[in-house]
Amino acid sequence: MDIKGVCYDTGRAYGTGFVTRRVFDAAMTRRELRIIRDDLHCNAVRFQGTDITRLTTAATAALELDGLQVWLSPELFKKSQAQTIEYPARAAAAAASLHERFPGRLTFCVGTESSLFTTGIVPGRTVGQRIASIRKQGLRDGPPNESSRPSSPRRPAPSAHPSAAR
């Protein structure tokens, strides 16, 4: 199947009070989805946003329209590793009924830029510092050496390198 789609922002909260879509109107979303399908001739839409209710409302509207695949992308910015890991689990639970109701039409996408927007994965206090850290490591040339490897988001970062305890 050839996929022709668009990204649809249901509202991203960046943690500084900035939200990309302050007002979410379900009727307007349904109208825009018909335009995406009928006028733009798309067969897929990727919903990106922070509010899980908005995401599932938009996804439901798209799935109820014949001919649209849905990619659901819950995004959480500038939160702790624990919050970042817990959040997609809540979003997946909310989307489970859609997956059952519309088999084969819902794709769940997670981890969008998590290495940049979650503290503790890549060194740096801000997104800019984390980008600089990645560039400094030269990741395009290969993986970092063991002592500079970012910590896994599934476990806390070690407090010191193992050799420091000797």
C-alpha positions as CSV (number, residue, x, y, z in Angstrom):
1,M,0.0,0.0,0.0
2,D,1.3,3.4,-0.9
3,I,1.1,5.8,2.0
4,K,0.4,9.5,1.4
5,G,-0.2,11.3,4.7
6,V,0.1,14.4,6.8
7,C,1.1,15.2,10.4
8,Y,-1.7,16.7,12.5
9,D,-0.8,18.6,15.6
10,T,-3.5,18.1,18.4
11,G,-1.4,20.3,20.7
12,R,2.1,19.9,22.1
13,A,2.9,21.2,25.5
14,Y,6.6,22.0,25.6
15,G,6.9,22.5,29.3
16,T,7.4,26.2,29.3
17,G,3.7,27.1,29.0
18,F,4.0,27.1,25.2
19,V,1.2,24.9,23.6
20,T,1.1,24.6,19.9
21,R,-2.7,24.3,19.8
22,R,-4.5,25.9,22.8
23,V,-8.0,25.2,21.6
24,F,-8.9,21.7,20.3
25,D,-12.3,21.5,18.6
26,A,-13.5,17.9,17.7
27,A,-15.9,19.2,15.1
28,M,-13.2,21.2,13.4
29,T,-10.9,18.2,13.5
30,R,-13.5,16.1,11.8
31,R,-13.9,18.8,9.1
32,E,-10.1,19.0,8.6
33,L,-9.8,15.2,8.4
34,R,-12.4,15.2,5.6
35,I,-10.3,17.8,3.8
36,I,-7.1,15.7,4.3
37,R,-8.8,12.7,2.9
38,D,-10.9,14.2,0.1
39,D,-9.1,17.3,-1.1
40,L,-5.5,16.3,-0.3
41,H,-6.1,12.7,-1.3
42,C,-4.3,11.3,1.7
43,N,-4.8,7.9,3.1
44,A,-2.9,8.4,6.4
45,V,-2.6,10.9,9.2
46,R,-0.1,11.0,12.0
47,F,-1.5,12.6,15.2
48,Q,1.1,14.3,17.3
49,G,0.4,15.8,20.7
50,T,0.6,15.7,24.4
51,D,-3.0,15.4,25.6
52,I,-4.0,11.8,25.4
53,T,-7.7,12.6,25.2
54,R,-7.2,14.9,22.3
55,L,-5.1,12.3,20.5
56,T,-7.6,9.5,20.9
57,T,-10.5,11.9,20.0
58,A,-8.7,12.8,16.7
59,A,-7.7,9.2,16.0
60,T,-11.3,8.0,16.5
61,A,-12.6,10.7,14.1
62,A,-10.0,9.6,11.5
63,L,-10.6,5.9,11.9
64,E,-14.4,6.4,11.6
65,L,-13.8,8.0,8.2
66,D,-13.3,5.3,5.6
67,G,-9.9,5.3,4.0
68,L,-7.6,6.8,6.6
69,Q,-4.8,4.9,8.4
70,V,-3.8,6.5,11.7
71,W,-0.4,6.8,13.3
72,L,-0.7,7.9,16.9
73,S,2.3,9.7,18.3
74,P,2.0,10.8,22.0
75,E,4.8,13.2,22.8
76,L,6.0,14.4,26.1
77,F,8.7,17.1,26.4
78,K,11.0,18.1,29.2
79,K,9.9,15.6,31.8
80,S,11.8,13.0,33.9
81,Q,12.8,9.6,32.6
82,A,10.2,8.0,34.8
83,Q,7.4,10.3,33.5
84,T,8.6,9.8,29.9
85,I,8.4,6.0,30.3
86,E,5.0,6.0,32.1
87,Y,3.3,8.4,29.6
88,P,3.3,6.1,26.5
89,A,2.0,3.2,28.6
90,R,-1.0,5.4,29.5
91,A,-1.5,6.5,25.9
92,A,-1.3,2.9,24.7
93,A,-3.9,1.8,27.2
94,A,-6.2,4.7,26.0
95,A,-5.7,3.6,22.4
96,A,-6.2,-0.1,22.9
97,S,-9.9,0.0,22.2
98,L,-9.2,1.7,18.9
99,H,-6.7,-0.9,18.0
100,E,-9.4,-3.6,18.7
101,R,-12.2,-1.7,17.0
102,F,-10.1,-0.8,13.8
103,P,-7.7,-3.7,13.3
104,G,-4.8,-3.0,11.0
105,R,-5.5,0.7,10.8
106,L,-3.8,2.1,13.9
107,T,0.0,2.4,14.3
108,F,1.4,3.5,17.7
109,C,4.6,5.6,17.4
110,V,6.6,6.5,20.5
111,G,9.9,8.0,21.3
112,T,9.9,11.0,19.0
113,E,13.0,12.9,19.9
114,S,13.1,11.3,23.4
115,S,16.9,11.5,23.5
116,L,16.7,15.3,23.1
117,F,13.7,16.2,25.1
118,T,14.2,13.8,28.1
119,T,16.8,14.7,30.7
120,G,19.4,12.1,31.6
121,I,19.6,10.2,28.3
122,V,22.1,12.4,26.6
123,P,24.4,14.7,28.6
124,G,23.1,18.3,28.9
125,R,20.7,20.4,30.9
126,T,18.9,21.9,27.9
127,V,17.9,20.6,24.5
128,G,20.6,22.8,22.9
129,Q,23.2,21.4,25.2
130,R,22.1,17.8,24.4
131,I,22.3,18.5,20.7
132,A,25.8,19.9,21.2
133,S,26.7,16.8,23.2
134,I,25.5,14.5,20.3
135,R,27.5,16.6,17.8
136,K,30.6,16.6,20.0
137,Q,30.5,12.8,20.2
138,G,30.5,12.5,16.5
139,L,27.8,9.8,16.4
140,R,27.8,9.8,12.6
141,D,31.3,8.3,12.9
142,G,30.2,5.4,15.1
143,P,28.9,4.7,18.6
144,P,30.5,6.5,21.5
145,N,33.1,4.7,23.6
146,E,31.9,2.9,26.7
147,S,32.8,5.6,29.2
148,S,30.8,8.3,27.3
149,R,27.8,6.2,26.3
150,P,24.4,7.8,27.3
151,S,22.5,6.0,30.0
152,S,19.5,3.9,29.1
153,P,16.1,5.5,29.9
154,R,15.1,2.2,31.5
155,R,17.5,2.5,34.4
156,P,19.1,5.3,36.4
157,A,22.4,6.7,35.2
158,P,25.3,5.3,37.2
159,S,26.7,7.8,39.7
160,A,30.3,7.0,38.7
161,H,32.2,4.9,36.2
162,P,32.8,1.4,37.6
163,S,36.6,1.9,37.5
164,A,36.3,4.8,39.9
165,A,35.3,2.5,42.7
166,R,38.6,0.6,42.6
